[in-house]
Amino acid sequence: MFSCASLLLALSMCWSYVAAHTVITYPGWRGDNLNTNGTNPDGSVPTGSLGMNWNPQTGGYDFPYGMQWMYPCGGLPMSTNRTKWPVTGGALAFQPGWFNGHKTAFIYINIGLGTEPLNYSHPMVPVFQIVGPTNLMYPGTFCLPQIPLPANITYNIGDNATIQLVEAAVHGAALYSCVDITFADPADVAPVNSSNCFNSTGGSEGGPMGMNYVFTARGLTSSASPLMFSWAVIATFAAMAIFASI
């Protein structure tokens, strides 16, 4: 039996993510710009919340609303508490569904080299599509257990870098999250296991989570006769697509 206090606490924790989007759960996160994003408890945006303001009630800063849409790392500065990450490549886990409309999204994982990189144009994996359980908000976790490092670049133990996670949602918004790392010997990094790197399967985990490959093709031909679509047919397909996404 849940007490009234515990139920209210659980509800408040869930509500704190209503305005949230992407959360990096492993190996770390540059900072949480979601729970303190300047919105009111009902989700409305008060005057003055588009800038960083000191909140005397919490003793901390309220970050601007919509900050996670800001390149390159959701508006957050470099972290002073870096995470050790294997110099041979390692794991990355995240939760992409803390907002309505994120059943599918394109995921980009890039790396910027140096203590405070300005260039994040080094892809670590090809872009892929995440597939969640619902278009409503969900807490599902997705993990890549071994992300390689881009080729033809020298990486040394002790070097600093930043991993950038970009989630391109179906409505076109790009969400930016980062984790600041220091390359380390794999023996000096805590091992990845089922508690910090897993793909949600359902139930309380918020899954099932899946992925689709994204590819391009040129010169595709067919022996069939070209189809001439009328506006009525196009409108029908558009309506079907909208209905399927609801």
C-alpha positions, 0 to 999 in steps of 0.5 A: 500500500502506498501512503499519500505522501509517497504517492504525492512524491511519485507524482511530483517526480513524474511531473518534473519530467513533463517538460523533459526530452532526452536523458543520458543515464550512462556514463554520465550527463553534463547536467540536468536542464530539465527539472529546473527549466523555469516552467510552472507546475502546470507547465506554463512558461512564466515571464522571465523564464527565457533567461537563467534566473536565481531561484531563492526558494530552491537556492539554485538557478532555473534554466531557460525554458526550451534550453535542450534545443540549444546547440551543442549541449542544451545550453549547459557549460562544460562539466567540472566532474568528468566521467572516465570512458574507455579509450577503446570505446564504450557504452552509452545509455539514454532515455529518449521518451520524456515528452509526447511525440517521441515514439520515433526519432532519429539519433545522432551520436557525435564526439568533440575532442578537447576540454571544451570542444567547439566541433562535434562533426565526428560521428561515432555511429551511423544515424539510426531511428529509435522506436519506443512503445507509444507516442505518449511520454514513456521512461524506456531506456536504450543502450549501445554497449560498445560505441567505437571511436571515429577512425583516423584520430589519435586518442590517448589516455588522459585526453578530454572529450565530449560525447554529444547525443542529438535526438531529432524528433518527428516534429523537426526539433533537435534536442542536445545532450552531452557527457564530458569524458576523460579517456581511460584504460578500460581496466580503470573504468567500471564494467558495463552490466545489466543495471546501467546498460539495458534495453527496456522490454516493457512494463515498469521499464517503459519499453519495449525499445527498438531501433531501425537502420537509416540508409539512402539509395540511388538509382532504384528502378522498377519494371512497373509502370510509373504511377500517376498520383492524384491529389485525392490519393495523396490526401488519403495517404497523408490522412492515414499517416496522421491517423497512424501517428496518433 
